[in-house]
Amino acid sequence: MPDGSGRPGRGWLLRLVIAFGFAQGAVSMARPAVSYRALSLGADERAIGVIAGVYALLPLFAAVPLGRRTDHGRCAPLLPVGVALIAGGCALSGTATSLGALAAWSGVMGLGHLCFVIGAQSIVARQSAPAEQDRNFGHFTIGASLGQLVGPIAAGALIGPDMDRSSALALVVSAAVAAAAVTSLWRIEYVARVPEAGSDRPRRVGRRSARGAGSSPAERAAKVPVLGILRTRGVPAGIFISLAVLSATDILTAYLPVVGEHRGIAPATVGVLLSLRAGATIACRLVMTPLLRMLGRRALIAVTCLLGGVLCAGVALPVPVWALAVMLVLLGFCLGVGQPLSMTTVVQAAPAAARSTALALRLTGNRLGQVAAPAGAGAIAGVAGVGAPFVMLGVLLLAAAGLGLRRDAPGGTCCSPAGRALAEKN
């Protein structure tokens, strides 16, 4: 429904944030639970790295085809299908009695998460005017941070000394949390809002016309080449920055339980530490608009990646738990920037007929990082110790910071003049 200003109302965004919070909460609860279940089945650091990598393996090949589908307006089935796959993967991971089965069901969970995220991101991109995208993507990713805040605490509370039974229980509960996302999905309208010619204001189009919204029949008939999208100025930098930030978040989630086991930190404390990181990410996204006005997109990304790289490497140090908590809070704040701003960068840089595909390419980069980073982390941890993967992440984030300062990096301003006026009003 439109609000008093004539712009589309944002009730759809709130419902999407709530649904994303449940879906991400289930995944964030299940990921450490999978690590603890793998440990109970006799896995070492390398095996945990492989299992964490399999989570991203199926999405690595499915992202672009799903993005092509959503470019034709077919976002609706992806959200409930994603929820079903997440719930199924979580529940079946709890029943797995071998590392191979655990890895397979972890992959199903990852595919479900990909389906949900592609569908949801496409809705945000289509429903938001260009001047609103930084803000709306920032608010949308608060749902992920809320899930990352609550999920690890819940996993830590459920996992006890008997890791076999308690990790299975945590995975079954995470399946129920994922299923709860359906309660917020049913009222979301799966229609596109595309900009009118010569205007930033979106207009609503129906279900049938949404399949080709914003393009002529000739444009709809021709698919924009993937290489053409990847050559677009700003897109490669946005993809790499997103990959680095998500890899850091993913390795923290998968490997902090291993660090805790080696340092004698209880699972409940590890859950609190992961949730502190997520809470700081939420705080970052709540204040992102004034940060963008002060620094601009390019400088903000570069500074947060630089500080994040230093803090990530610091996690490898044998510091007290309170110092580790402080580092994770600061790290969480720094990691809150890359994901929403890279979404805006990709959406605004890509051709109008291929925005969902461009977002899918960004997710493909993310999943590539989620496959390669855990596998590399496992190999490094097996040779150099459990702290070494965090040093690797520090180097990756420092590289992202350097890339963020390049001229082809994400833009240096918050948004258009109209967007800045809108941000000040809100």
C-alpha positions in Angstrom: 0.0 0.0 0.0 1.3 3.5 -0.7 1.9 5.8 2.2 0.9 9.5 2.5 3.8 10.7 0.4 2.8 8.7 -2.6 5.7 6.3 -2.3 5.1 2.6 -1.9 4.7 1.7 1.8 7.4 -0.2 3.5 5.3 -2.8 5.2 6.6 -5.3 2.7 10.2 -4.5 3.8 9.4 -5.1 7.5 7.8 -8.5 6.7 10.8 -9.4 4.6 13.2 -8.4 7.4 11.2 -10.6 9.8 11.2 -13.5 7.5 14.9 -13.1 6.8 15.6 -12.9 10.5 13.9 -16.3 11.0 15.7 -17.9 8.0 19.1 -16.5 8.9 18.5 -17.3 12.6 18.0 -20.9 11.7 21.2 -21.0 9.6 23.2 -19.2 12.2 22.0 -21.6 14.8 22.7 -24.6 12.6 26.2 -23.7 11.4 28.0 -23.9 14.8 25.7 -26.9 15.7 27.0 -28.7 12.5 30.6 -28.0 13.6 29.9 -29.4 17.1 28.1 -32.4 15.6 31.1 -33.0 13.2 33.4 -32.9 16.3 31.2 -35.5 18.0 31.5 -37.7 14.9 35.3 -37.5 15.1 36.0 -34.7 12.6 39.3 -32.8 12.7 39.9 -29.2 11.6 40.3 -30.2 7.9 37.0 -32.1 7.9 35.2 -29.2 9.4 36.6 -27.0 6.7 35.3 -29.3 4.0 31.9 -29.5 5.6 31.7 -25.8 5.8 32.7 -25.5 2.2 30.0 -28.0 1.0 27.4 -25.6 2.5 28.3 -23.2 -0.4 29.1 -25.8 -3.1 25.5 -26.3 -4.6 24.8 -22.5 -4.4 28.0 -21.9 -6.4 26.4 -23.5 -9.5 22.8 -22.6 -8.9 23.1 -18.8 -8.3 23.2 -17.5 -11.9 20.4 -19.7 -13.2 18.2 -18.6 -10.3 19.1 -15.0 -10.9 18.1 -15.3 -14.6 14.8 -16.6 -13.4 14.1 -13.7 -11.1 15.1 -11.2 -13.8 11.8 -12.3 -15.4 9.9 -11.4 -12.2 9.5 -15.0 -10.9 10.7 -14.3 -7.3 7.7 -15.7 -5.5 8.5 -19.5 -5.4 12.1 -18.9 -4.3 11.2 -17.7 -0.8 9.0 -20.7 0.4 11.3 -23.1 -1.4 14.3 -21.6 0.3 12.6 -21.9 3.7 11.7 -25.6 3.0 15.2 -26.5 2.0 16.7 -24.7 5.0 14.3 -26.5 7.4 14.9 -29.8 5.7 18.7 -29.5 5.7 18.8 -28.5 9.4 16.5 -31.3 10.5 18.3 -34.0 8.4 21.7 -32.7 9.6 20.5 -33.5 13.1 20.0 -37.2 12.1 23.2 -37.6 10.2 25.5 -40.4 11.5 28.4 -39.9 9.2 30.5 -36.9 8.1 29.5 -37.5 4.4 25.8 -37.3 5.2 26.4 -34.2 7.4 28.2 -32.5 4.6 25.4 -33.4 2.1 22.6 -32.0 4.3 24.7 -28.9 5.0 24.8 -28.4 1.2 21.0 -28.6 1.1 20.8 -26.0 3.8 23.1 -23.7 1.8 21.0 -24.1 -1.3 17.9 -23.1 0.6 19.6 -20.1 2.0 20.7 -19.1 -1.5 17.1 -19.4 -2.9 15.7 -17.3 -0.1 18.4 -14.6 -0.4 18.1 -14.3 -4.2 14.4 -14.0 -4.1 14.4 -11.5 -1.2 17.2 -9.3 -2.7 15.4 -9.2 -6.0 12.2 -8.0 -4.3 14.2 -5.2 -2.5 15.8 -4.1 -5.7 12.5 -4.0 -7.6 10.5 -2.4 -4.9 13.0 0.4 -4.1 13.6 3.6 -6.0 17.3 4.1 -6.7 17.6 6.8 -4.0 16.2 4.4 -1.4 18.4 1.4 -2.2 21.3 2.1 0.3 18.8 2.5 3.1 16.5 -0.4 2.1 19.3 -2.9 1.6 20.8 -1.7 4.9 17.5 -2.3 6.6 17.0 -5.6 4.8 20.3 -7.0 6.0 19.3 -6.1 9.6 17.2 -9.3 9.3 20.3 -11.3 8.7 22.1 -9.6 11.6 19.2 -10.3 13.9 19.3 -14.0 13.0 23.1 -14.0 13.5 22.6 -12.4 16.9 20.0 -14.9 18.3 21.1 -18.1 16.4 24.5 -18.6 18.0 23.1 -17.9 21.5 20.4 -20.4 21.1 22.9 -23.0 19.7 25.2 -22.4 22.6 22.4 -22.7 25.2 21.3 -26.1 23.7 24.7 -27.7 23.1 26.1 -29.3 26.3 28.8 -31.8 27.2 27.0 -34.6 25.3 27.7 -33.0 21.9 26.1 -35.8 19.9 22.6 -35.5 21.4 22.7 -31.8 22.1 23.9 -30.8 18.7 21.2 -33.0 17.1 18.6 -31.2 19.3 20.0 -27.8 18.2 19.7 -28.7 14.6 16.1 -29.9 15.0 15.2 -26.7 16.8 16.8 -24.6 14.0 14.6 -26.4 11.5 11.5 -25.2 13.4 12.9 -21.7 13.5 13.3 -21.8 9.7 9.7 -23.0 9.2 8.5 -20.0 11.3 9.7 -17.7 8.4 6.6 -18.7 6.5 4.4 -16.7 8.8 5.8 -13.4 7.4 6.0 -14.5 3.8 2.3 -14.9 2.9 1.5 -11.2 2.9 4.5 -10.1 0.8 3.4 -9.0 -2.7 5.6 -10.7 -5.4 5.3 -7.9 -7.9 7.9 -5.5 -9.3 8.0 -1.8 -8.8 10.1 -0.4 -11.6 11.1 3.3 -12.2 8.9 5.3 -14.6 10.7 6.8 -17.6 12.6 9.9 -16.4 11.8 9.4 -12.8 13.2 7.7 -9.7 9.7 7.0 -8.4 8.7 3.3 -8.9 5.4 2.3 -10.4 3.6 -0.9 -9.5 3.2 -3.5 -12.2 1.1 -6.7 -12.1 2.2 -10.3 -11.8 2.2 -11.0 -15.5 3.8 -7.7 -16.6 6.4 -8.0 -13.8 8.0 -10.8 -15.7 9.3 -8.3 -18.2 9.1 -5.1 -16.2 11.3 -2.3 -17.3 12.4 -3.7 -20.7 11.1 -3.9 -24.2 10.2 -7.2 -25.8 13.5 -7.2 -27.7 15.4 -6.6 -24.4 13.5 -9.3 -22.7 14.3 -11.8 -25.5 18.1 -11.2 -25.2 19.9 -12.2 -22.0 22.6 -9.8 -20.9 25.9 -11.7 -21.1 27.5 -12.6 -17.8 30.9 -11.4 -18.9 29.2 -8.1 -19.9 27.9 -7.7 -16.4 31.2 -8.6 -14.9 33.0 -6.0 -17.0 30.7 -3.2 -15.7 32.5 -0.6 -13.8 32.2 -1.2 -10.0 30.8 -4.7 -10.2 34.0 -6.7 -9.8 35.1 -4.5 -6.9 31.7 -4.9 -5.2 31.8 -8.7 -5.7 35.3 -9.1 -4.2 34.5 -6.8 -1.2 31.3 -8.8 -0.6 33.2 -12.1 -0.9 35.9 -11.0 1.6 33.3 -9.7 4.2 31.1 -12.8 4.0 34.1 -15.1 4.1 35.2 -13.4 7.4 31.7 -13.8 8.8 31.4 -17.4 7.7 34.8 -18.5 9.0 34.1 -16.8 12.4 30.8 -18.8 12.6 32.4 -22.1 11.6 35.8 -21.8 13.4 35.1 -20.0 16.6 33.7 -23.2 18.1 37.0 -24.9 17.2 39.0 -22.1 18.8 36.8 -22.4 21.8 37.4 -26.1 22.1 41.2 -25.5 21.9 41.2 -22.7 24.4 38.7 -24.2 26.8 35.9 -21.7 26.1 32.4 -23.2 26.7 29.9 -23.5 23.8 27.5 -21.1 25.6 30.3 -18.5 25.8 31.2 -19.0 22.1 27.5 -18.4 21.3 27.5 -15.2 23.2 30.7 -14.1 21.4 29.2 -14.7 18.0 26.1 -12.9 19.0 28.1 -9.9 20.2 29.6 -9.7 16.7 26.1 -9.8 15.2 24.7 -7.2 17.5 27.5 -4.8 16.5 26.7 -5.4 12.9 23.1 -4.4 13.6 24.3 -1.2 15.3 26.4 -0.4 12.2 23.5 -0.8 9.8 21.3 1.4 11.9 23.8 4.3 11.7 24.9 3.6 8.1 23.1 6.6 6.5 25.0 9.3 8.6 28.2 7.3 8.1 27.7 7.5 4.4 27.0 11.2 4.5 30.3 11.7 6.5 32.7 9.5 4.5 31.1 8.4 1.3 30.7 4.8 0.1 34.2 4.2 -1.1 36.0 5.6 2.0 33.6 3.8 4.3 34.2 0.5 2.7 37.9 0.9 2.6 38.2 2.0 6.3 36.0 -0.7 7.6 37.8 -3.4 5.6 41.2 -2.2 6.8 40.2 -2.2 10.5 38.3 -5.5 10.0 41.5 -7.1 8.6 43.5 -6.1 11.6 40.9 -7.2 14.0 40.4 -10.6 12.2 44.1 -11.3 12.5 43.9 -10.4 16.2 41.4 -13.2 16.8 44.3 -15.6 16.3 46.1 -14.2 19.4 45.7 -16.1 22.7 43.9 -13.2 24.4 41.5 -13.4 27.4 37.8 -13.9 26.7 36.9 -10.3 27.5 39.5 -9.0 25.0 38.2 -11.5 22.4 34.7 -10.1 23.0 35.9 -6.5 22.5 37.6 -7.5 19.2 34.5 -9.3 18.0 32.3 -6.3 18.8 34.6 -4.0 16.8 34.9 -6.5 14.0 31.2 -6.9 13.8 30.7 -3.2 13.4 33.3 -3.2 10.6 31.8 -6.2 8.8 28.3 -4.6 8.8 29.2 -2.2 5.9 30.3 -4.5 3.0 27.1 -6.5 2.3 24.4 -3.8 1.9 26.7 -1.3 0.1 27.9 -4.0 -2.3 24.3 -4.9 -3.1 23.5 -1.2 -4.0 26.7 -1.0 -6.1 25.8 -4.0 -8.1 22.2 -3.1 -8.6 22.9 0.5 -9.7 25.8 -0.6 -12.0 24.1 -3.5 -13.8 21.8 -3.1 -16.8 18.1 -2.8 -15.8 17.2 -6.1 -17.5 19.9 -8.1 -15.6 19.9 -6.7 -12.0 18.8 -10.0 -10.4 21.5 -11.8 -12.4 24.1 -9.3 -11.2 23.0 -9.9 -7.6 23.2 -13.6 -8.3 26.8 -13.1 -9.6 27.6 -11.3 -6.4 26.2 -14.2 -4.5 28.2 -16.6 -6.7 31.3 -14.7 -5.6 30.1 -15.0 -2.0 29.6 -18.8 -2.3 33.0 -19.2 -4.1 34.5 -17.5 -1.0 32.5 -19.8 1.2 33.8 -22.9 -0.6 37.4 -21.8 -0.9 37.9 -20.0 2.4 36.8 -22.9 4.7 38.7 -25.4 2.6 41.8 -23.1 2.8 41.1 -22.4 6.4 40.9 -26.2 7.2 44.2 -26.9 5.4 45.9 -24.0 7.1 44.5 -24.9 10.5 45.7 -28.5 10.1 49.3 -27.3 9.5 49.6 -24.0 11.4 46.9 -24.2 14.1 43.4 -23.1 14.6 44.3 -19.4 14.8 45.9 -19.3 11.3 42.6 -19.1 9.3 41.9 -15.7 11.0 45.2 -14.4 9.8 44.2 -15.5 6.3 40.9 -13.6 6.6 42.8 -10.5 7.8 44.9 -10.6 4.6 41.7 -11.0 2.5 40.1 -8.0 4.1 43.2 -5.9 3.7 43.1 -6.7 0.0 39.4 -5.7 -0.1 40.4 -2.4 1.6 43.0 -1.7 -1.1 40.5 -2.6 -3.8 37.9 -0.3 -2.2 40.2 2.7 -2.9 40.5 2.0 -6.6 38.6 4.3 -9.0 36.5 1.4 -10.2 35.4 0.6 -6.7 31.9 1.3 -5.3 30.9 5.0 -5.6 32.1 7.6 -3.3 28.8 9.2 -2.3 25.8 8.1 -0.3 23.3 8.5 -3.2 21.9 11.1 -5.4 20.9 14.6 -4.2 17.3 13.3 -4.0 18.5 10.3 -1.9 20.4 12.5 0.5 17.3 14.7 1.0 15.3 11.5 1.6 17.9 10.2 4.1 17.8 13.5 6.0 14.0 13.4 6.1 14.1 9.9 7.5 
